[in-house]
Amino acid sequence: MTQKANTSKYRMSFGTGGLFLNESVAIARLYQELGDWTAVKKAAGAKGVIPFRKQSSVTRSVREIANRLEVLKADEIDLLCHGDYADQLSVLWLALCRGYRFIGEFAVELLSERFLSFRTHITYDDFDAFYAAKAEWEPEIEAISSSTREKLRQILFRLMREAGILNQEDHICRALLSPSFTALMAQSDPHELRYFPGAELGRQRDA
């Protein structure tokens, strides 16, 4: 499987729900079974993977989860399906950072930099300042309405908490990556460790 580059335009559709851990695992297992994302999206909707009443909400959520997982390689999908809880969270955060340029840059340019400077508390004001800086150069970000921006901010903080990147008090948590996940990163792109606060420190010590 070929991962999508994170250098494309900013996709800002991550405002759908949260991390969807259990649903993501179920959809990833469907992909291992079917091997085709179009078929997976149809099957996931039919099997009731997303426990929403409205079919439109189910369709939208299945599509969003599948779009996130499509950026993963086969061995990363396998770790999501069969790894432990911590590995599953790591894979899903990787998918978010890899698939959404904005989240990836937020992780590298704000979270990891702040962690290294021991300023670990992250607030909505930090998001707003980061967003405003991006909007100066990116028309697609600048064009988003204030209400949508507020929803994206709320969802991103929810995603970071659910993925264990932030604790419940919104302090950045140091990433404690398993040997299995770290090995996958070494095979793929070691620079993607920057998505995980503090992870590069461990890699530098091991080098």
C-alpha positions in Angstrom: 0.0 0.0 0.0 1.3 3.4 -0.9 0.8 6.1 1.8 -0.4 9.5 0.7 2.0 12.4 1.0 1.4 15.0 3.7 2.5 17.8 1.4 -0.9 18.3 -0.4 -3.5 20.9 0.3 -4.9 21.2 3.7 -7.9 18.8 4.2 -9.9 20.1 7.2 -12.5 17.4 7.4 -11.3 16.0 10.7 -14.2 17.6 12.5 -16.2 14.4 12.4 -16.5 12.7 15.8 -13.4 11.7 17.7 -10.6 9.1 17.4 -13.1 6.2 16.7 -10.7 3.6 18.1 -13.1 0.6 18.1 -14.7 1.6 14.8 -11.3 2.1 13.2 -10.1 -1.4 14.3 -13.3 -2.9 12.9 -12.9 -1.1 9.6 -9.2 -2.0 9.4 -10.1 -5.6 9.9 -12.6 -5.3 7.1 -9.9 -4.0 4.9 -7.7 -6.9 5.7 -10.5 -9.2 4.7 -11.7 -7.3 1.5 -8.6 -5.5 0.4 -10.5 -2.7 -1.2 -11.5 0.6 0.4 -14.6 1.1 -1.7 -15.9 -2.3 -0.7 -14.9 -1.6 2.9 -17.0 1.6 3.0 -20.1 -0.3 1.7 -19.6 -3.3 4.1 -18.9 -1.1 7.1 -22.2 0.7 6.6 -24.1 -2.5 6.1 -22.6 -4.2 9.2 -23.4 -1.4 11.5 -19.9 -0.6 12.5 -20.9 2.9 13.5 -23.7 2.9 16.1 -25.5 5.9 14.8 -29.2 6.0 14.0 -29.1 8.3 11.0 -27.7 6.7 7.9 -26.2 10.0 6.7 -24.2 10.1 10.0 -23.1 6.5 9.5 -22.0 7.1 5.9 -20.1 10.3 6.8 -18.3 8.7 9.7 -17.4 5.5 7.8 -16.0 7.6 5.0 -14.0 9.7 7.4 -12.5 6.8 9.2 -11.6 5.0 6.0 -10.0 8.1 4.6 -7.8 8.3 7.7 -6.8 4.6 7.5 -6.0 4.8 3.8 -2.8 6.6 4.5 -1.5 3.6 6.5 0.7 0.8 5.1 -0.2 -2.8 5.4 2.0 -3.5 8.4 0.6 -0.4 10.1 -2.9 -1.6 9.5 -1.9 -5.0 10.9 -0.6 -3.4 14.1 -3.8 -1.5 14.4 -5.8 -4.7 14.1 -3.7 -6.9 16.4 -1.5 -4.6 18.5 -2.2 -3.6 22.1 -4.1 -0.5 23.1 -1.1 1.8 23.2 0.0 0.7 19.7 -3.5 1.2 18.4 -3.5 4.8 19.7 -0.1 5.4 18.2 -1.2 4.1 14.8 -4.3 6.2 14.8 -2.4 9.4 15.7 0.1 8.6 13.0 -2.8 8.3 10.5 -4.2 11.7 11.6 -0.9 13.4 11.3 0.0 11.8 8.0 -3.4 12.3 6.5 -4.2 15.8 7.7 -1.4 18.2 6.9 -2.7 20.7 9.5 -2.6 18.1 12.3 0.8 16.9 11.3 2.2 20.4 11.3 0.5 21.2 14.6 2.1 18.1 16.2 5.6 19.0 14.9 5.7 22.8 15.0 3.7 23.3 18.2 3.4 20.2 20.3 6.9 18.8 19.9 8.6 22.2 20.1 6.7 23.1 23.2 7.5 19.8 24.8 11.2 20.3 24.2 11.1 23.7 25.8 9.2 22.4 28.8 6.1 24.5 28.1 3.7 21.6 28.1 0.4 23.2 28.8 -1.6 23.8 25.5 -4.7 26.1 25.4 -7.3 27.1 22.8 -5.3 30.4 22.5 -2.3 28.4 21.3 -4.5 26.7 18.7 -5.9 30.1 17.6 -2.5 31.6 17.2 -1.2 28.6 15.2 -4.3 28.6 13.0 -4.0 32.4 12.3 -0.4 32.0 11.3 -1.3 29.2 8.8 -4.3 31.2 7.5 -2.0 34.1 6.5 -0.4 31.8 3.9 -3.1 29.3 3.1 -6.4 30.6 1.4 -8.3 27.3 2.1 -7.6 27.7 5.9 -8.4 31.5 5.9 -11.7 30.9 4.1 -13.1 28.6 6.8 -15.8 30.2 8.9 -15.2 31.0 12.6 -17.9 28.5 13.7 -16.2 25.7 11.8 -12.8 26.8 13.1 -14.1 26.5 16.7 -15.5 23.1 16.0 -12.1 22.0 14.5 -10.4 23.3 17.6 -12.7 21.4 19.9 -12.3 18.2 17.9 -8.5 18.4 17.7 -8.2 18.8 21.4 -10.5 15.8 21.8 -8.4 13.8 19.4 -5.2 14.6 21.2 -6.7 13.6 24.6 -8.1 10.4 23.2 -4.8 9.5 21.5 -2.9 10.2 24.8 -1.0 13.1 23.3 -2.5 15.4 25.9 -3.7 14.5 29.4 -7.1 15.6 30.7 -5.5 18.9 31.9 -4.2 19.6 28.4 -0.6 19.1 29.2 1.5 17.4 26.5 2.4 13.8 27.4 5.7 12.3 26.4 5.2 9.6 23.9 6.2 6.2 25.1 6.3 4.2 21.9 6.6 0.4 21.8 9.5 -1.3 20.1 7.0 -2.7 17.5 5.7 0.7 16.6 9.2 2.3 16.6 10.4 -0.4 14.3 7.6 0.4 11.8 8.6 4.1 11.9 12.3 3.2 11.3 11.2 1.2 8.2 8.9 4.0 7.0 10.1 7.5 7.8 11.9 8.1 11.0 11.1 11.8 10.7 7.5 11.0 11.4 8.5 10.3 15.0 8.3 14.1 15.4 4.5 13.7 15.5 5.0 12.1 18.9 6.3 14.5 21.6 9.7 13.5 23.0 10.0 10.4 20.8 13.0 11.7 18.9 14.9 12.1 22.1 14.8 8.4 22.6 15.9 7.8 19.0 18.8 10.2 19.4 20.0 8.3 22.5 19.7 5.0 20.7 21.6 6.2 17.7 
